[in-house]
């Protein structure tokens, strides 16, 4: 990794963590993978330290409000959170969920490096399971895990690259998502949110 690449890595991931703390799981996945492969060198350790420094900087001034919110805003266990998150990551619409699900399964089953991905998967899934089962914060939902969407996109792209015929499946998934969103293009974001089940519930509570 060149100095420029290292700077981009530190800046991008540090800003991501500073914007959304759950992005820290991406850094944890990198560390687990590097350690498992024996590549966690001094240079990588310094990069990780710099990412952590950049990532926690925005939280320094908010530590007390964050701790107070954590103590007072507890939610309840959401048994259907995993399928809900999976559905959102796969496009939410029925056709898109099926089509992208096929592509992701095809990619995972044929990917030669899937054994190398296990440490990264564990670094992400185990902490998420703890947050979901033990901590269950009030606002836990798919919006905190949007950074996993690129993984779905990469898996779909890899599947199509290996089996070009699957491009039809990708087009079907994309088309279904676009068609379902066309009616919302001329409406404001607040109106769209109000039409969602959760949005309607929050609107009534207000």
TIKOLVO-962100 format. One record per residue: residue in one letter; chain; z, x, y of N, C-alpha, C in turn. Coordinates in steps of 0.001 Angstrom, whole numbers, plus 500000, padded with zeros to 6 digits. Layout:
aa / ch / n_up / n_east / n_north / ca_up / ca_east / ca_north / c_up / c_east / c_north
a / A / Z / X / Y / Z / X / Y / Z / X / Y .
...
END
This chain:
aa / ch / n_up / n_east / n_north / ca_up / ca_east / ca_north / c_up / c_east / c_north
x / A / 500000 / 500849 / 498807 / 500000 / 500000 / 500000 / 500000 / 500884 / 501242 .
x / A / 499043 / 500656 / 502148 / 498961 / 501440 / 503371 / 500044 / 500998 / 504354 .
x / A / 500230 / 501792 / 505415 / 501234 / 501435 / 506420 / 500903 / 500099 / 507084 .
x / A / 499617 / 499873 / 507324 / 499214 / 498608 / 507939 / 499498 / 497437 / 507011 .
x / A / 499178 / 497615 / 505744 / 499453 / 496561 / 504771 / 500955 / 496297 / 504653 .
x / A / 501732 / 497366 / 504668 / 503186 / 497212 / 504581 / 503718 / 496458 / 505793 .
x / A / 503186 / 496776 / 506972 / 503625 / 496098 / 508189 / 503272 / 494615 / 508142 .
x / A / 502078 / 494302 / 507661 / 501664 / 492908 / 507535 / 502542 / 492174 / 506520 .
x / A / 502856 / 492856 / 505423 / 503712 / 492259 / 504393 / 505090 / 491949 / 504956 .
x / A / 505680 / 492926 / 505621 / 507021 / 492746 / 506184 / 507021 / 491644 / 507241 .
x / A / 506031 / 491681 / 508128 / 505978 / 490692 / 509191 / 505740 / 489285 / 508672 .
x / A / 504763 / 489132 / 507786 / 504421 / 487802 / 507290 / 505553 / 487182 / 506480 .
x / A / 506098 / 487947 / 505532 / 507149 / 487396 / 504685 / 508458 / 487239 / 505458 .
x / A / 508744 / 488176 / 506358 / 509945 / 488056 / 507174 / 509908 / 486819 / 508059 .
x / A / 508769 / 486561 / 508696 / 508619 / 485374 / 509536 / 508701 / 484106 / 508691 .
x / A / 508113 / 484157 / 507496 / 508175 / 482991 / 506602 / 509625 / 482650 / 506254 .
x / A / 510412 / 483663 / 505933 / 511819 / 483430 / 505594 / 512587 / 482944 / 506818 .
x / A / 512275 / 483518 / 507982 / 512931 / 483084 / 509206 / 512588 / 481656 / 509574 .
x / A / 511418 / 481197 / 509136 / 510997 / 479829 / 509406 / 511579 / 478853 / 508394 .
x / A / 511598 / 479245 / 507132 / 512112 / 478392 / 506061 / 512807 / 479272 / 505031 .
x / A / 514111 / 479098 / 504910 / 514906 / 479991 / 504063 / 514467 / 479985 / 502601 .
x / A / 513898 / 478881 / 502128 / 513458 / 478824 / 500739 / 512347 / 479828 / 500450 .
x / A / 511674 / 480301 / 501490 / 510651 / 481322 / 501290 / 511259 / 482632 / 500803 .
x / A / 512570 / 482758 / 500921 / 513243 / 483930 / 500378 / 513051 / 484065 / 498882 .
x / A / 512748 / 482955 / 498219 / 512499 / 483010 / 496777 / 511221 / 483776 / 496468 .
x / A / 510280 / 483790 / 497408 / 509063 / 484576 / 497224 / 509422 / 486060 / 497179 .
x / A / 510276 / 486483 / 498111 / 510725 / 487876 / 498117 / 511479 / 488191 / 496832 .
x / A / 512327 / 487278 / 496395 / 513083 / 487490 / 495156 / 512129 / 487626 / 493968 .
x / A / 511068 / 486837 / 493967 / 510084 / 486922 / 492885 / 509395 / 488278 / 492886 .
x / A / 509089 / 488791 / 494071 / 508475 / 490116 / 494162 / 509414 / 491180 / 493603 .
x / A / 510680 / 491091 / 493995 / 511657 / 492087 / 493552 / 511818 / 492046 / 492034 .
x / A / 511954 / 490855 / 491474 / 512109 / 490715 / 490026 / 510909 / 491309 / 489290 .
x / A / 509720 / 491037 / 489807 / 508509 / 491542 / 489166 / 508447 / 493065 / 489235 .
x / A / 508746 / 493623 / 490396 / 508702 / 495073 / 490563 / 509737 / 495768 / 489674 .
x / A / 510932 / 495196 / 489601 / 511981 / 495783 / 488764 / 511579 / 495705 / 487284 .
x / A / 511049 / 494549 / 486867 / 510660 / 494375 / 485467 / 509565 / 495346 / 485064 .
x / A / 508695 / 495703 / 486011 / 507592 / 496614 / 485715 / 507914 / 498062 / 486053 .
x / A / 509157 / 498314 / 486479 / 509554 / 499684 / 486812 / 508864 / 500240 / 488039 .
x / A / 508499 / 499373 / 488981 / 507774 / 499816 / 490178 / 508571 / 499608 / 491463 .
x / A / 509888 / 499368 / 491302 / 510712 / 499153 / 492501 / 511112 / 500502 / 493081 .
x / A / 510180 / 501111 / 493775 / 510362 / 502452 / 494319 / 511177 / 502420 / 495617 .
x / A / 511459 / 503605 / 496134 / 512179 / 503703 / 497414 / 511380 / 503029 / 498517 .
x / A / 510059 / 503222 / 498494 / 509214 / 502603 / 499509 / 509317 / 501081 / 499455 .
x / A / 509302 / 500537 / 498243 / 509418 / 499089 / 498114 / 510799 / 498612 / 498531 .
x / A / 511823 / 499384 / 498225 / 513171 / 498994 / 498628 / 513284 / 498919 / 500141 .
x / A / 512661 / 499859 / 500835 / 512682 / 499843 / 502293 / 511922 / 498642 / 502839 .
x / A / 510800 / 498325 / 502208 / 510048 / 497145 / 502655 / 510883 / 495879 / 502488 .
x / A / 511552 / 495771 / 501345 / 512386 / 494602 / 501092 / 513506 / 494518 / 502124 .
x / A / 514118 / 495647 / 502425 / 515187 / 495658 / 503421 / 514681 / 495211 / 504781 .
x / A / 513484 / 495644 / 505146 / 512915 / 495248 / 506438 / 512568 / 493764 / 506455 .
x / A / 512066 / 493253 / 505336 / 511774 / 491820 / 505253 / 513055 / 491019 / 505440 .
x / A / 514124 / 491448 / 504773 / 515406 / 490755 / 504891 / 515903 / 490793 / 506337 .
x / A / 515773 / 491943 / 506988 / 516222 / 492071 / 508373 / 515456 / 491126 / 509299 .
x / A / 514152 / 491085 / 509125 / 513332 / 490193 / 509949 / 513637 / 488734 / 509611 .
x / A / 513802 / 488450 / 508337 / 514006 / 487072 / 507910 / 515322 / 486465 / 508343 .
x / A / 516392 / 487257 / 508340 / 517705 / 486692 / 508684 / 517961 / 486686 / 510188 .
x / A / 517159 / 487413 / 510951 / 517378 / 487501 / 512396 / 517472 / 486130 / 513066 .
x / A / 516563 / 485178 / 512779 / 516654 / 483878 / 513451 / 517908 / 483083 / 513102 .
x / A / 518538 / 483410 / 511971 / 519696 / 482632 / 511527 / 521019 / 483150 / 512088 .
x / A / 520999 / 484342 / 512662 / 522247 / 484959 / 513120 / 522969 / 484061 / 514112 .
x / A / 522219 / 483513 / 515069 / 522843 / 482669 / 516084 / 523133 / 481257 / 515620 .
x / A / 522671 / 480912 / 514431 / 522865 / 479545 / 513925 / 523786 / 479488 / 512720 .
x / A / 524453 / 480584 / 512405 / 525218 / 480642 / 511171 / 526318 / 479591 / 511101 .
x / A / 527043 / 479385 / 512200 / 528136 / 478410 / 512182 / 527623 / 476975 / 512061 .
x / A / 526612 / 476559 / 512843 / 526067 / 475204 / 512632 / 525498 / 475009 / 511233 .
x / A / 524871 / 476038 / 510680 / 524314 / 475923 / 509342 / 525413 / 475731 / 508302 .
x / A / 526493 / 476502 / 508419 / 527602 / 476372 / 507478 / 528263 / 474998 / 507605 .
x / A / 528390 / 474538 / 508846 / 528986 / 473209 / 509063 / 528110 / 472128 / 508453 .
x / A / 526807 / 472244 / 508645 / 525882 / 471258 / 508084 / 525931 / 471273 / 506563 .
x / A / 526048 / 472460 / 505986 / 526113 / 472583 / 504531 / 527350 / 471902 / 503970 .
x / A / 528453 / 471959 / 504727 / 529705 / 471390 / 504262 / 529781 / 469877 / 504461 .
x / A / 529080 / 469372 / 505477 / 529232 / 467963 / 505834 / 528058 / 467082 / 505419 .
x / A / 526910 / 467680 / 505149 / 525718 / 466875 / 504853 / 525314 / 467037 / 503390 .
x / A / 526187 / 466616 / 502511 / 525895 / 466699 / 501086 / 525083 / 465483 / 500644 .
x / A / 524137 / 465730 / 499780 / 523344 / 464641 / 499231 / 523818 / 464288 / 497837 .
x / A / 523043 / 463490 / 497149 / 523352 / 463124 / 495781 / 522293 / 463706 / 494855 .
x / A / 522618 / 463775 / 493596 / 521687 / 464322 / 492621 / 520438 / 463454 / 492541 .
x / A / 519279 / 464104 / 492583 / 517996 / 463394 / 492526 / 517323 / 463687 / 491177 .
x / A / 517490 / 462820 / 490204 / 516976 / 463110 / 488855 / 515458 / 463225 / 488779 .
x / A / 514770 / 462573 / 489703 / 513309 / 462574 / 489646 / 512677 / 463571 / 490612 .
x / A / 513479 / 464505 / 491112 / 512939 / 465482 / 492058 / 511846 / 466370 / 491448 .
x / A / 512031 / 466947 / 490249 / 510977 / 467821 / 489701 / 509617 / 467134 / 489569 .
x / A / 509530 / 465941 / 488957 / 508212 / 465309 / 488894 / 507668 / 464934 / 490270 .
x / A / 508559 / 464599 / 491192 / 508105 / 464264 / 492543 / 507508 / 465487 / 493224 .
x / A / 508183 / 466630 / 493091 / 507671 / 467862 / 493679 / 506356 / 468265 / 493021 .
x / A / 506305 / 468180 / 491688 / 505077 / 468530 / 490977 / 503927 / 467643 / 491420 .
x / A / 504195 / 466386 / 491602 / 503151 / 465456 / 492036 / 502653 / 465814 / 493435 .
x / A / 503571 / 466147 / 494324 / 503179 / 466523 / 495680 / 502381 / 467823 / 495685 .
x / A / 502793 / 468787 / 494882 / 502085 / 470069 / 494837 / 500682 / 469922 / 494263 .
x / A / 500496 / 468902 / 493440 / 499195 / 468688 / 492802 / 498334 / 467660 / 493536 .
x / A / 498714 / 467353 / 494774 / 497857 / 466483 / 495572 / 498325 / 465060 / 495733 .
x / A / 499360 / 464672 / 495041 / 500031 / 463366 / 495126 / 499193 / 462189 / 494635 .
x / A / 497916 / 462149 / 494961 / 497073 / 461043 / 494502 / 496824 / 461168 / 492999 .
x / A / 496772 / 460042 / 492308 / 496688 / 460053 / 490843 / 495537 / 460911 / 490329 .
x / A / 494351 / 460707 / 490903 / 493177 / 461456 / 490441 / 493372 / 462948 / 490685 .
x / A / 493879 / 463295 / 491862 / 494093 / 464706 / 492190 / 495139 / 465338 / 491292 .
x / A / 496206 / 464600 / 490999 / 497276 / 465123 / 490142 / 496727 / 465457 / 488763 .
x / A / 495933 / 464556 / 488217 / 495360 / 464793 / 486884 / 494386 / 465967 / 486918 .
x / A / 493480 / 465965 / 487919 / 492451 / 467007 / 487998 / 493061 / 468384 / 488226 .
x / A / 493954 / 468495 / 489211 / 494579 / 469793 / 489480 / 495502 / 470194 / 488341 .
x / A / 496138 / 469209 / 487707 / 496978 / 469521 / 486555 / 496167 / 470156 / 485440 .
x / A / 494971 / 469644 / 485212 / 494085 / 470219 / 484198 / 493745 / 471663 / 484553 .
x / A / 493431 / 471901 / 485821 / 493056 / 473253 / 486245 / 494227 / 474228 / 486126 .
x / A / 495407 / 473796 / 486526 / 496581 / 474668 / 486438 / 496917 / 474985 / 484987 .
x / A / 496878 / 473988 / 484128 / 497158 / 474210 / 482707 / 496117 / 475140 / 482099 .
x / A / 494848 / 474938 / 482466 / 493782 / 475796 / 481952 / 493988 / 477238 / 482403 .
x / A / 494398 / 477407 / 483658 / 494614 / 478755 / 484176 / 495792 / 479426 / 483477 .
x / A / 496894 / 478710 / 483347 / 498088 / 479297 / 482737 / 497871 / 479640 / 481270 .
x / A / 497165 / 478785 / 480556 / 496963 / 479018 / 479130 / 496025 / 480186 / 478851 .
x / A / 495136 / 480480 / 479794 / 494153 / 481544 / 479572 / 494425 / 482810 / 480374 .
x / A / 495399 / 482757 / 481266 / 495654 / 483901 / 482146 / 496255 / 485062 / 481348 .
x / A / 495612 / 486215 / 481333 / 496100 / 487339 / 480520 / 497395 / 487956 / 481042 .
x / A / 497740 / 487707 / 482300 / 498925 / 488348 / 482878 / 500117 / 487402 / 482935 .
x / A / 500060 / 486286 / 482197 / 501143 / 485317 / 482337 / 502487 / 485884 / 481904 .
x / A / 502500 / 486848 / 480983 / 503772 / 487467 / 480600 / 504373 / 488229 / 481775 .
x / A / 503523 / 488840 / 482578 / 504009 / 489576 / 483748 / 504520 / 488627 / 484826 .
x / A / 504121 / 487369 / 484759 / 504551 / 486402 / 485764 / 505913 / 485784 / 485441 .
x / A / 506423 / 486037 / 484250 / 507680 / 485403 / 483856 / 508860 / 485788 / 484750 .
x / A / 509036 / 487075 / 485113 / 510151 / 487399 / 486020 / 510049 / 486670 / 487354 .
x / A / 508830 / 486563 / 487893 / 508643 / 485860 / 489161 / 508959 / 484379 / 489009 .
x / A / 508507 / 483795 / 487899 / 508780 / 482381 / 487652 / 510280 / 482132 / 487534 .
x / A / 510979 / 483023 / 486829 / 512428 / 482874 / 486685 / 513136 / 483021 / 488022 .
x / A / 512658 / 483957 / 488861 / 513281 / 484193 / 490161 / 513149 / 482984 / 491070 .
x / A / 512127 / 482180 / 490858 / 511924 / 480993 / 491684 / 512585 / 479765 / 491057 .
x / A / 512384 / 479562 / 489766 / 512829 / 478330 / 489128 / 514340 / 478260 / 488934 .
x / A / 514973 / 479389 / 488578 / 516424 / 479358 / 488336 / 517201 / 479022 / 489612 .
x / A / 516963 / 479702 / 490749 / 517678 / 479310 / 491974 / 517384 / 477875 / 492398 .
x / A / 516135 / 477434 / 492240 / 515802 / 476055 / 492589 / 516566 / 475068 / 491714 .
x / A / 516728 / 475410 / 490436 / 517474 / 474537 / 489536 / 518941 / 474455 / 489954 .
x / A / 519503 / 475583 / 490388 / 520899 / 475590 / 490849 / 521049 / 474727 / 492098 .
x / A / 520120 / 474881 / 493035 / 520168 / 474081 / 494260 / 520043 / 472599 / 493923 .
x / A / 519149 / 472273 / 493010 / 518901 / 470876 / 492645 / 520083 / 470254 / 491899 .
x / A / 520623 / 470967 / 490890 / 521643 / 470392 / 490018 / 523048 / 470525 / 490602 .
x / A / 523343 / 471681 / 491203 / 524714 / 471963 / 491639 / 524934 / 471635 / 493112 .
x / A / 524043 / 472124 / 493975 / 524275 / 471992 / 495409 / 523726 / 470686 / 495985 .
x / A / 522582 / 470251 / 495487 / 521844 / 469072 / 495955 / 522074 / 468743 / 497441 .
x / A / 521526 / 469585 / 498340 / 521644 / 469301 / 499769 / 520970 / 467984 / 500129 .
x / A / 521362 / 467430 / 501268 / 520938 / 466091 / 501647 / 519429 / 465954 / 501755 .
x / A / 518778 / 466928 / 502377 / 517349 / 466798 / 502669 / 516445 / 467499 / 501667 .
x / A / 516959 / 467800 / 500503 / 516150 / 468501 / 499512 / 514937 / 467648 / 499128 .
x / A / 513765 / 468259 / 499218 / 512544 / 467530 / 498901 / 511342 / 468448 / 498861 .
x / A / 510193 / 467859 / 498649 / 508957 / 468632 / 498497 / 508630 / 469454 / 499728 .
x / A / 509010 / 468983 / 500898 / 508625 / 469693 / 502120 / 509220 / 471093 / 502188 .
x / A / 510277 / 471351 / 501453 / 510854 / 472690 / 501438 / 510126 / 473623 / 500472 .
x / A / 509209 / 473074 / 499702 / 508532 / 473867 / 498682 / 507022 / 473922 / 498898 .
x / A / 506585 / 473657 / 500120 / 505142 / 473677 / 500395 / 504552 / 475069 / 500210 .
x / A / 505398 / 476102 / 500251 / 504897 / 477460 / 500076 / 504431 / 477709 / 498636 .
x / A / 504675 / 476750 / 497742 / 504166 / 476877 / 496374 / 502731 / 476358 / 496239 .
x / A / 502240 / 475669 / 497274 / 500877 / 475129 / 497221 / 499828 / 476220 / 496986 .
x / A / 499924 / 477387 / 497662 / 498934 / 478437 / 497385 / 498871 / 478855 / 495921 .
x / A / 499991 / 478775 / 495195 / 499964 / 479109 / 493773 / 499069 / 478140 / 493003 .
x / A / 499147 / 476870 / 493379 / 498281 / 475871 / 492742 / 496824 / 476168 / 493068 .
x / A / 496566 / 476519 / 494331 / 495196 / 476817 / 494744 / 494646 / 478037 / 494020 .
x / A / 495476 / 479083 / 493892 / 495031 / 480300 / 493200 / 494774 / 480005 / 491725 .
x / A / 495655 / 479234 / 491105 / 495472 / 478888 / 489687 / 494185 / 478094 / 489488 .
x / A / 493944 / 477130 / 490383 / 492726 / 476327 / 490271 / 491486 / 477195 / 490462 .
x / A / 491543 / 478095 / 491454 / 490406 / 478975 / 491715 / 490152 / 479904 / 490531 .
x / A / 491220 / 480413 / 489938 / 491070 / 481316 / 488798 / 490446 / 480577 / 487619 .
x / A / 490896 / 479327 / 487389 / 490350 / 478542 / 486281 / 488855 / 478299 / 486477 .
x / A / 488456 / 477990 / 487714 / 487041 / 477748 / 488000 / 486236 / 479037 / 487862 .
x / A / 486825 / 480165 / 488285 / 486124 / 481452 / 488161 / 485880 / 481812 / 486702 .
x / A / 486837 / 481470 / 485848 / 486688 / 481775 / 484429 / 485776 / 480776 / 483712 .
x / A / 485825 / 479534 / 484166 / 485020 / 478480 / 483542 / 484332 / 477686 / 484658 .
x / A / 483169 / 478127 / 485105 / 482473 / 477480 / 486230 / 482290 / 475976 / 486072 .
x / A / 482210 / 475492 / 484856 / 482037 / 474051 / 484646 / 483217 / 473252 / 485209 .
x / A / 484381 / 473901 / 485321 / 485564 / 473222 / 485859 / 485467 / 472991 / 487364 .
x / A / 484422 / 473515 / 487979 / 484221 / 473270 / 489409 / 484099 / 471773 / 489686 .
x / A / 483549 / 471057 / 488739 / 483429 / 469605 / 488887 / 484817 / 468976 / 489007 .
x / A / 485750 / 469465 / 488204 / 487116 / 468947 / 488249 / 487744 / 469241 / 489609 .
x / A / 487509 / 470454 / 490131 / 488046 / 470820 / 491441 / 487463 / 469939 / 492536 .
x / A / 486175 / 469667 / 492455 / 485528 / 468804 / 493450 / 486107 / 467390 / 493394 .
x / A / 486350 / 466891 / 492191 / 486948 / 465565 / 492041 / 488332 / 465525 / 492686 .
x / A / 489136 / 466571 / 492446 / 490479 / 466623 / 493033 / 490407 / 466651 / 494555 .
x / A / 489565 / 467528 / 495085 / 489431 / 467642 / 496536 / 488906 / 466339 / 497130 .
x / A / 487900 / 465775 / 496488 / 487324 / 464536 / 497001 / 488326 / 463403 / 497037 .
x / A / 489145 / 463292 / 496001 / 490131 / 462203 / 495964 / 491159 / 462356 / 497074 .
x / A / 491558 / 463591 / 497362 / 492540 / 463810 / 498427 / 491938 / 463519 / 499794 .
x / A / 490693 / 463938 / 500004 / 490039 / 463691 / 501294 / 489842 / 462199 / 501521 .
x / A / 489317 / 461519 / 500513 / 489057 / 460083 / 500650 / 490338 / 459316 / 500938 .
x / A / 491436 / 459690 / 500283 / 492693 / 458973 / 500481 / 493280 / 459208 / 501867 .
x / A / 492902 / 460322 / 502515 / 493456 / 460639 / 503815 / 492584 / 460172 / 504980 .
x / A / 491346 / 459799 / 504702 / 490439 / 459388 / 505784 / 491036 / 458297 / 506670 .
x / A / 491667 / 457256 / 506097 / 492217 / 456197 / 506962 / 493292 / 456678 / 507932 .
x / A / 493908 / 457822 / 507658 / 495005 / 458293 / 508522 / 494516 / 459205 / 509645 .
x / A / 493244 / 459587 / 509629 / 492765 / 460570 / 510591 / 492811 / 460074 / 512038 .
x / A / 492732 / 458765 / 512232 / 492733 / 458226 / 513591 / 494082 / 457666 / 513990 .
x / A / 495097 / 458000 / 513197 / 496438 / 457510 / 513486 / 497364 / 458674 / 513757 .
x / A / 498366 / 458440 / 514608 / 499303 / 459494 / 514958 / 500210 / 459844 / 513806 .
x / A / 500807 / 461036 / 513808 / 501678 / 461470 / 512706 / 502898 / 460593 / 512528 .
x / A / 503424 / 460030 / 513628 / 504616 / 459195 / 513502 / 504287 / 457901 / 512767 .
x / A / 503107 / 457371 / 513028 / 502704 / 456153 / 512344 / 502492 / 456410 / 510859 .
x / A / 501873 / 457550 / 510534 / 501655 / 457910 / 509141 / 502986 / 458060 / 508416 .
x / A / 503952 / 458733 / 509058 / 505274 / 458930 / 508447 / 505981 / 457600 / 508234 .
x / A / 505803 / 456688 / 509185 / 506463 / 455387 / 509067 / 505906 / 454579 / 507912 .
x / A / 504640 / 454826 / 507554 / 504030 / 454097 / 506458 / 504429 / 454638 / 505094 .
x / A / 505036 / 455823 / 505059 / 505486 / 456395 / 503792 / 506792 / 455721 / 503379 .
x / A / 507091 / 455645 / 502076 / 508332 / 455001 / 501632 / 509562 / 455587 / 502285 .
x / A / 509660 / 456925 / 502330 / 510833 / 457554 / 502935 / 510855 / 457314 / 504432 .
x / A / 509657 / 457333 / 505036 / 509577 / 457115 / 506471 / 510063 / 455736 / 506846 .
x / A / 509701 / 454719 / 506057 / 510141 / 453371 / 506349 / 511645 / 453250 / 506233 .
x / A / 512212 / 453941 / 505208 / 513662 / 453881 / 505043 / 514389 / 454523 / 506204 .
x / A / 513880 / 455667 / 506665 / 514529 / 456336 / 507790 / 514377 / 455536 / 509060 .
x / A / 513184 / 454906 / 509225 / 512966 / 454102 / 510419 / 513954 / 452948 / 510473 .
x / A / 514243 / 452312 / 509295 / 515187 / 451213 / 509278 / 516601 / 451682 / 509596 .
x / A / 516949 / 452889 / 509105 / 518307 / 453394 / 509367 / 518514 / 453685 / 510838 .
x / A / 517406 / 454107 / 511513 / 517538 / 454382 / 512936 / 517710 / 453091 / 513713 .
END
